[in-house]
Each structure stands twice: as structure tokens, then as C-alpha cells.
Amino acid sequence: MTTPRAALAGLRVLDVTQVMAGPFCAMLLADLGADVIKVEPPAGDSTRQMPGAVGADSPSFNAVNRGKRSLVLNLKSSEGREVLTRLARSTDILIENYRPGVMDGLGLGYRALAPINPRLIYASISGYGQTGPHRAKGGFDLIAQGVAGIMSITGEPGGAPIKAGVPLTDLGAGLFALVGILAAVEARHRTGTGQHVDASLVDAGVALSLWEATEYFSGTGIPAPMGSAHRMNAPYQAMRCADGYITIGAANERLFRRLCDVLGHPEWTQLPEFADNANRVRHRAALAERIETITSERPRTHWLALLEQNDIPCGPINNYEQVFADPQVLAREMVVEVDHPTLGHLKTLGSPIKLSATPPDVRRRAPLLGEHTDEVLTQAGYSNTEIAELHRSGAVR
């Protein structure tokens, strides 16, 4: 259970989601102190069986479900649906990520539950959203990255389409849903009523394409892959050194002049093709070639030290072993350790949300499958006899 210091203490959430986008959104609410009840089918969330699983638990499930309570509910049974309806009567937030229409078909959609709980904030996360000609299609991060254009601009020029390395639309949809939920909570303080929050993977991918949309809308053409380069600034990309690559972000006139001095070529600032950022963007390939002719002569450590001494933004390109040994990452508590009854000692990610008075609690493990079923039912007012009958009918586990 959460403490009074938690930012969202007192909020009750029904998390009727699986895999990533929905569970991630609900986990962030749990981190911030909401009481999140994860409603799982009898077989459990499918991420429980991902690589590294021990029985019905896996590191992947733990990564997006910490701090929740698990209630196993068979929504295919009328008794199971009745339990969820009863829980929804006293719930602040319900999050679901079925295809549009599925929850309506079960009698558990927003239009069915809002009349019995006008304060309910009902969030739906789907591949394409609750409206539009493709609303009924299933959605995965890979598909959404393609539809949203992300794969068309990721990778090197002339190369095959490449998915962003992280599940960008999954996580983006979860974050946008979270923003919508918190906005709806604030609106409810004024109006007394909840509302329907509609987030989608495709919308998230399109919304995150800020520079690409700007380039296209301005009439400069269809955005294409640029490797690590930036559409609006130069030099701002990975640069080759004698033993690998580093990143350099000399993204304004002052920094560019300083970089030219460090590289021993102050005269570059006087060349027409590099005279301002707009010209440097147009000639970014030629500029990068000049810079790499110099940086490729010395190792990464030399250039990182020299650039940092001159206050020019730069950095290494870490692999994840290096990321989780980085003193800054560790100082920011982005790695936390928990003990799990079946998985043992686990390392997991910390929270990027830093609050001075009501900090997130990220050290609570994910629940075992059905671990809190009877507890949740008891709190909802079910008697021991009623709970036993729900078990016998297969409605709960």
C-alpha cells in the first residue's frame, strides 16, 4: 500500500491492459502512489511468459507492472464481468487496451460504465484510436512506427527502413494516455465528472515527429533518413574518431565558432556554406566530412576531454553495460534493486519523474499472478461465501 506522501495516494485504478503501452501507463500511476489493480485473464498477462520467465513471472512483466496488485478475472464469464462492473463503481480510473469495440461488446465500455460511475476516467489505448477508418485494426509498435512514418526516416540515407531501437510508439502512447488521465483528474476537480481518454500508438508516432512534420509542412520535401544528423541544426550528429564515434552538438553560432577553434580551423566560420545554421544544414555532409577528417586522427577520449574543456556539448555512445555503470545514471537513481519471490534479486529501471515532496516509489515488485484476488474482492464488499463461489465458477482465480 502507498503512503500519504505519495502524489496520487487515494486514487484507485483498474488496469485492464496487457503487454506494454497500457501496463507502462498504469505503472507510472502506481509509482506515483495510486492503488493500481491489474486485472489479468486466467492465463495472465502474456509478458509473464517472455524470456527469463520462472513459472508465471518474468523480468519483462516486472519491468512494466511494479507496485500493482493482481486480480485474475475471467471477463468471458458473466460473473467475471459483473465483478469488474462492481469494482468500476468505486474506481477513479480504468485503463484498457483492447481493440476498439471489444470492451463495448463485453458491456464494459465507457458508455456502459460512465452512467453507474459519472466520476470514472476511462482511458483506452489502441493501435489506431477509437475513431477513423482503421480503428478496428490491431496495432503493435512495429506496425505503428511504419504507419506513423518513423521507419521512413530512421537509419542511413539509401538504407532499408529501420525501426527505432526502443518501442517508441508503445511508450509514447502510454505517456500521452498518462497526460490525458492526469488532465482528466484535474478537470474532475472542477466539474465533478470523468471523461473518456483516447490514445493510440499511431497518434503517438505522428505526434513525436515534430521536426519531420515541420519540414514537410514548410514545403521543403518529404523527410528522408539522415543517420544521426539533425534536420534543423548542424553540426549535430555522431562523428568518427580514431577508435569509434562520439556525438557533437554545436547547435548555435557561438558553439560552432568554438568548435572550429578547437579543431584548429577558425576560418571555417567565414566560408559562405558554413556562415550560419541554415547554410550549415544545407551543407551538413560536407561539414561533417571536414570535421571527421580531423577527429578521426585521435581517439574518443582525447576529443571528449578537449570538447568538454571548451564547454562544447558532446558525449560517448554507450552500450547498455556502460549506461548502467555511468555515475550520472546511478546518481539519478535510474537503477533500483528489488527482491522477488520467484525471480530472486532483480535490477530494474528507476523513475525519471523527480518530485521533491512526493517522490515516486519504484521499489515495490510486480505481483504474482492472482496474488491479490481475494484481497481485492474482500475490499469490494464480497463475503467469503461469495468469493468461494466465484472461484468455483471460474470467474476469478
N, C-alpha and C positions, 0 to 999 in steps of 0.2 A: 504493500500500500504506500501511497505517497505522503509526503509531509506537508504541513501548512505553508512551508516556504516555497513550494512548487508553484510556478506561474499559472498553471492550468488546473490546480487542485480543485476538486469539486465537479469537474466536467466528466460525464460518463460517455464513453464511445463504444459503439458496436462496430467492430472491424470485420466485415463480411467480404474479405478480399483474399487473394492468393498471389503468389509469385513475388513481384517486386513493386510496381508503382503504388498500389493500394497499401500493402504492408509497410512500405517505406513512409508513406504519408502518416499512417496511423502510429508508427513507431515514434516519429518526431513528436506527435501529440503525447505519447506515453513518456518520452524523455522529459517533456515539459510539465509532467505531473498529472495528466488526465488518466482516469481509470479506463484502460482500453481492454475490452473483452474481445478476444479473437474468436470468431465463430468459424469452426472448421467442419468440413464434411467428415464422415466416419473414417475415410482413408487418410485424412489430414491434408494440410497444405502440401502441394506437390514438391515444394522446395525441401521438405523434410527428407526426401529421398535423393537429394543431389549428392555428388561425390563427397566422401568423407563421412557419410551417414553411419550412425550406430543405432540400429533399430529404427525408431521413428524420429530421430533427431539428427540434424546435420549442422555444420558450421554455417552453411548458406542460410538455413532457416533462422538461426540465431542472429545472423547479421542484420535482418530486417524485421525482427519480431521481439526484440528485447523489451522487458518491462511490461509485457501484456499478460493477461490471464486467458487460458484456453478453455473454450466451451465447445464440445463436439455436438453438433446438431444436424440431424438429417432433414434437410429442407424439402426432400422429396416426399416426406410424410406429412400428413395434415397436422399431426401432433407437434412435429418439429416446427412447422410454420406458425402454429399457434404460440409456441414458446417465444419465437422471435418477435411476433406481434406484441406479446405481453411485455417483453423486455423493451421494445421500442416505445411503449407508452411513457416510460420514465427515463428515456435516454436523451442526451443532449445532441449527439452527433451519430449518424450512421454512415459508414463508408462502404461502398460496394464497387466491384469492378467486373461484373458480368457483362456480356454483350447487351446492348440496349434492348429492352423488351423482356429479358429473362425474369428480372425481379417483378415486373408488372404481371407476367404470366403466372408467377407464384403467389400473386396477391400481396406482394411485399414491396411494391414500388412506392415512389414518393406520393403519388396521388392516393394510394391506399392508406399510407401511414400518417400523412400530414393531418387528416381530419381527426385522428384519435390522439395526436400529439402536435398541436399547432406550433410548439416551440422547437420541433425537430429540425435540425440542419442535416440534410440528406445529400451526401456527396457521391456522385457517380464518376468513375474513372474508366474510360474505354479507349479503344483504338482510334476511333474517328469522331466520337462525340455522340450526343443524344439526338442530334438533328442532321439533316443533309442526306444526299442520295446514297452515301456509303455507310450510314450509321450502323447497319446490321452486320457489317464485316468484322471479322475478328482482327485483333491488332497485336503485333509484337514489336519490340523495339527495332529489330532489323527492318521490318516492313515499313514502319513509320519513318525511320531515317531515310529510306528511299523515297517515300511519298513526299516527305517534307523538304526534299532537296539536299539534305545534309550529305548524303553519299556522293552527290554530283560535284561537291566542292572539297571533298576530303581526299588527301593523297597528293601525289606529284602530278604536274601537268602531263597529259597524254597517257596516264596510267589507268588501270582498271578502277571502277568505283570501289571505294573503301568505306566501311562502317567506322564511325568514331569508336575509339577503343573502349570507352565506358558507355553503358546503356543510357545515352543522353536523353532520349525521349521518355523512357520509363521514369527515370529520376526527375526529369523536368515536369512531367505530368503530375507526379506525386507532390512536387514542390508547389506547382500552381494550384493544385487542389488544396494544399495546406493554406496557402494565402487566401483562397476563396473561403475556406472554412473559418479562419480567424476573422476575416472581414464580416462573415455572416454572424459570428458570435457577437461582434461589436454592434452590428446593426440590430441584433435581437435585444441588446440592452436598451435601445431606443424604442423599438416597435413592439417588443414582446412576442414576435413571431419568427419562426425559422424560414428557411428557403432551400431551394434545390441548387446545389453547386455542380456544374457540369465541366469536367476537364478531360482532355484527350491527349494521347501520345502525339498524334499528327499536329494538333494545335500547338503543343509544346515545342515540337521541332521547328515549326514555322515561326513561332514567337521568338525563339532563340536565334533566328537567322537575321539578326538586326543589320549587320553590315552588308550582307548579301542582298537583302531586300532593298536597302538604301541604294546600293549600286545599280540594281535592276530598275528601280523606280526612277532613278535620275537619268535613265536613258543611255547609260554607258555600255549596255550589252548584258548578256547572260553571264552571271558569275561562273567561273571555272576554277578547277583545283589550282592551288598555289603552293603546295607543300606547307612549310612552316611560316611562310611570309604573310604579312598583314595586308588587307585590302586598302586601308586608309593611311598607313604610315610606312616609312622606310628610312633607315634600315631597322627592321623589327622582325627578326627571324633567327633560326638556328644557323650558326656559322661554323665552318670546318676549321679545326685546329690540327696540329701535327698528329695527335693521338685520339681524335674523336671530335665531338661537336659541343658547343656551348650556345646559349641564347644571348642575344644582344638586343636591347630595346632602346635605341637612340631616337626616341619618337618625337622630338621637337628640335627647334633650331639651336638652342643652347646646347643640348646634349649632342647633336650632330657635330657642332664645331669642336666640342671637347673630344669626341671620338676621333675626329680627323687629327687633332693634335696628338692624341695618344698613339695613333697608328703612324705618326710621322709624316702626314700629308695634309697640312692645313690648307694647301692650295685647292683641295677638292671643293671647299666651300665656295670658291669663286667660279667654278665651272657652271655654265648655264644649265646643264642637265641635272645638277645637284643643288641649285641655288635656293630652292625651297622645297617643302614637303611634297607639294603637288608634282613637281618635276622629278623628285626622287622616287615617288611611287611609279611614275611612268617609266622610269629607267632603273627600276629596282634590281633587275637581273644584272645589268652592267655594274651597278654599285656593289652588289653582293660579290660579284667576281673580283672586283678590286680589293674589297675587304678580305676575302678569303686568300687572295694571293699573299697577303701579309700574315694573317692569323694562322695559316697552315704551316708556317715556318717554326712555330713554337708550340709547346704543349698547352693543354687546357688550364692547368694550374697557373701557368705564367700569365695567361690573359685574364683569368678570373681575378687574380690578385691585382693586376695592373688596372683593370677596369673598375674594380671596387675602390681602389685607392683614389680614383678620379671621379667617384660617385656616378658612374655610368651604369644604369640598370643592366644586370647580366646574371646568369646562373648556369649551374650544371644541368645536364639532362639525366636525372636519376632513374635507375630502375627501382622496383619496389623494395628490394632489400635495403637500398640506400635511403629511400624515402623514410622507412620506419626506423632508421638509425639516425636520421637528421635531428640535430639538437633543437632546432626550431620547432619541428613537428612534435617532438617529445615534450618540449616546454609548454606547448599549447594543449597538451593532454589529448592529442588526437589518436593515441593508442591507449586502450584501457584493458585490464585483465579481469576476467571473471571465472568462477568455478561453476561447472555444470555437472549435474549428477550422472550423466551418461557419457558426455564428451570430454570430461576432465577439465584441465586448465586451458582456458581459451584467451587468446588476444583478439580484440575486436576494435572497431573504429570508435573514437570519441565523437563528441558533438561539436560542429563548427559554430553553434549558437552560444555565445558567451554573454551571460547576464550577471550583473554584479549582485543583485539582491535575490533573484530566484533562479539559480543556475540549473541547467538540466541534470537529471540523474541518469547516467548511462551505464551504471554498474549492475543493474538487475538483469539477470539472464532471461532468455526466451523460455516460455512454458513448455512442459511436457505435453504430449497430445492428450487433451481432455483433463488436464491436471486440476482444473478449477470448475468442472462442470457442476458438481453438486453444490459447491460453494456459491456459484452464481445463481443457481436455481433457488437455493435457500434464501438468498438476499432478495430475490424477486418475489418471495412470498409463497413458494411451493412447499407443501408439507412433505415429510419423509415418505408418506404413503404415495403421494403424487409423484415424487421423484422416482421411487421404485417402479411405479407403473410406466413412467416414461422410459426407463431403462428396459423394462420387459418388452415394450412395444418397438424398441429400436430407434426411437425418436432422438435419444441422447446416448452418450457414451461417457 
